[in-house]
């Protein structure tokens, strides 16, 4: 699994001109699921995301996590995180999990994350979404469950 984590002042997801989710200060997390990902990948990423210290403390150093600041989180599925552009100019998504299995894996990720953290909102799996954000910093971190 891959998570592209952005520290935001605000973020929102719109589908068909309808606002689906929005958050204030916190994290916007784009989640990509690879074909061979397991529950251990899920658990690793959730732990990393919740404990990632990218929020400023009193000395303006990145020492606080989303949990420490009680921020909000917006989770958005994004299979294109596994786009491979090594050959040619059109990305291959062969490494991404197939949509049917990915939906179940994504739902499991969301449910497990919500059991561990109170302020999680989400986009719509497999929908054509417009994601708006105000990146704070900017701070953008890529986390992978496998090397």
C-alpha positions as CSV (number, residue, x, y, z in Angstrom):
1,X,0.0,0.0,0.0
2,X,1.0,3.6,-0.6
3,X,-0.3,6.6,1.2
4,X,0.4,10.1,-0.1
5,X,-0.1,12.2,3.1
6,X,-0.5,16.0,2.9
7,X,-0.8,18.3,5.9
8,X,-3.7,20.6,5.1
9,X,-5.4,23.7,6.3
10,X,-8.5,22.4,4.6
11,X,-9.6,19.8,2.0
12,X,-12.8,18.6,0.3
13,X,-14.1,16.0,-2.1
14,X,-16.9,16.8,-4.6
15,X,-18.6,14.3,-6.9
16,X,-21.1,15.4,-9.6
17,X,-21.1,19.0,-8.2
18,X,-22.1,17.7,-4.8
19,X,-19.9,18.2,-1.7
20,X,-19.2,14.7,-0.3
21,X,-16.7,15.4,2.5
22,X,-14.7,18.3,3.9
23,X,-12.2,18.8,6.7
24,X,-10.4,21.6,8.4
25,X,-6.8,21.4,9.7
26,X,-5.4,17.9,9.5
27,X,-4.4,15.3,6.9
28,X,-5.5,14.5,3.4
29,X,-4.5,10.9,2.7
30,X,-4.5,9.4,-0.8
31,X,-4.5,5.6,-0.6
32,X,-3.2,3.3,-3.3
33,X,-3.7,-0.5,-2.9
34,X,-1.3,-2.9,-4.6
35,X,-2.5,-6.3,-5.8
36,X,-0.6,-8.3,-3.1
37,X,-1.4,-6.1,-0.1
38,X,-2.6,-7.7,3.1
39,X,-3.9,-6.8,6.5
40,X,-0.3,-6.3,7.8
41,X,0.1,-3.6,5.1
42,X,-3.1,-1.9,6.3
43,X,-2.0,-2.1,9.9
44,X,1.4,-0.7,9.2
45,X,0.1,2.2,7.2
46,X,-2.6,3.1,9.7
47,X,0.0,3.1,12.5
48,X,2.4,5.3,10.5
49,X,-0.3,7.8,9.5
50,X,-1.6,8.2,13.0
51,X,1.8,8.6,14.5
52,X,3.5,10.7,11.7
53,X,4.9,13.7,13.4
54,X,4.4,16.5,10.8
55,X,2.5,19.1,12.9
56,X,4.4,21.9,14.6
57,X,5.0,22.1,18.4
58,X,5.5,25.2,20.4
59,X,9.0,25.6,19.0
60,X,7.7,25.3,15.4
61,X,9.3,21.9,15.0
62,X,7.5,19.0,13.4
63,X,6.9,17.0,16.6
64,X,3.2,16.4,16.8
65,X,0.9,13.8,15.2
66,X,-2.7,14.1,14.0
67,X,-3.7,12.5,17.2
68,X,-1.7,15.1,19.3
69,X,-3.5,18.0,17.6
70,X,-6.9,16.3,17.3
71,X,-7.0,17.2,13.6
72,X,-9.3,15.8,11.0
73,X,-8.4,13.3,8.3
74,X,-9.8,12.9,4.8
75,X,-9.1,9.6,3.1
76,X,-9.3,9.3,-0.7
77,X,-8.8,6.1,-2.7
78,X,-6.3,6.6,-5.6
79,X,-5.3,3.6,-7.7
80,X,-3.1,5.9,-9.8
81,X,-0.5,5.9,-7.0
82,X,0.5,2.6,-8.6
83,X,0.9,4.0,-12.1
84,X,4.1,2.8,-13.7
85,X,5.6,5.1,-16.3
86,X,8.8,3.2,-16.9
87,X,7.9,2.2,-20.4
88,X,6.3,4.7,-22.7
89,X,4.2,7.7,-21.7
90,X,1.0,6.0,-20.8
91,X,1.0,4.7,-17.2
92,X,0.4,1.0,-16.5
93,X,-1.7,0.2,-13.5
94,X,-1.0,-3.5,-13.6
95,X,0.4,-3.4,-10.0
96,X,-2.8,-1.9,-8.6
97,X,-5.3,-4.2,-7.0
98,X,-8.4,-5.0,-9.2
99,X,-11.4,-2.8,-8.3
100,X,-13.5,-5.5,-6.8
101,X,-10.9,-6.6,-4.3
102,X,-9.6,-3.1,-3.8
103,X,-13.1,-1.9,-2.7
104,X,-13.2,-4.5,0.1
105,X,-9.6,-3.7,1.1
106,X,-10.4,0.1,1.1
107,X,-13.5,-0.4,3.1
108,X,-11.6,-2.5,5.6
109,X,-8.9,0.2,5.8
110,X,-11.5,2.9,6.5
111,X,-13.3,0.8,9.1
112,X,-10.1,-0.1,10.9
113,X,-8.9,3.5,10.8
114,X,-12.2,4.8,12.2
115,X,-11.9,2.3,15.1
116,X,-8.6,3.9,16.0
117,X,-9.3,7.5,15.3
118,X,-12.4,9.6,15.8
119,X,-12.2,12.2,13.0
120,X,-12.0,10.4,9.7
121,X,-14.0,11.3,6.6
122,X,-13.7,9.8,3.1
123,X,-14.2,10.2,-0.6
124,X,-16.2,7.9,-2.8
125,X,-14.4,4.7,-3.9
126,X,-14.0,4.6,-7.8
127,X,-15.9,7.8,-8.3
128,X,-14.6,10.6,-10.5
129,X,-13.8,13.1,-7.7
130,X,-12.7,16.7,-7.5
131,X,-10.3,17.0,-4.6
132,X,-9.6,20.5,-3.3
133,X,-6.9,21.2,-0.7
134,X,-4.9,23.9,0.9
135,X,-1.6,22.3,1.6
136,X,0.0,23.6,4.8
137,X,3.8,24.1,4.5
138,X,3.7,22.5,1.9
139,X,4.1,19.2,3.6
140,X,3.7,16.0,1.5
141,X,5.0,12.6,2.6
142,X,4.9,9.3,0.7
143,X,4.6,6.2,2.9
144,X,4.9,2.7,1.6
145,X,4.1,-0.5,3.5
146,X,6.6,-2.5,1.4
147,X,10.1,-1.6,0.1
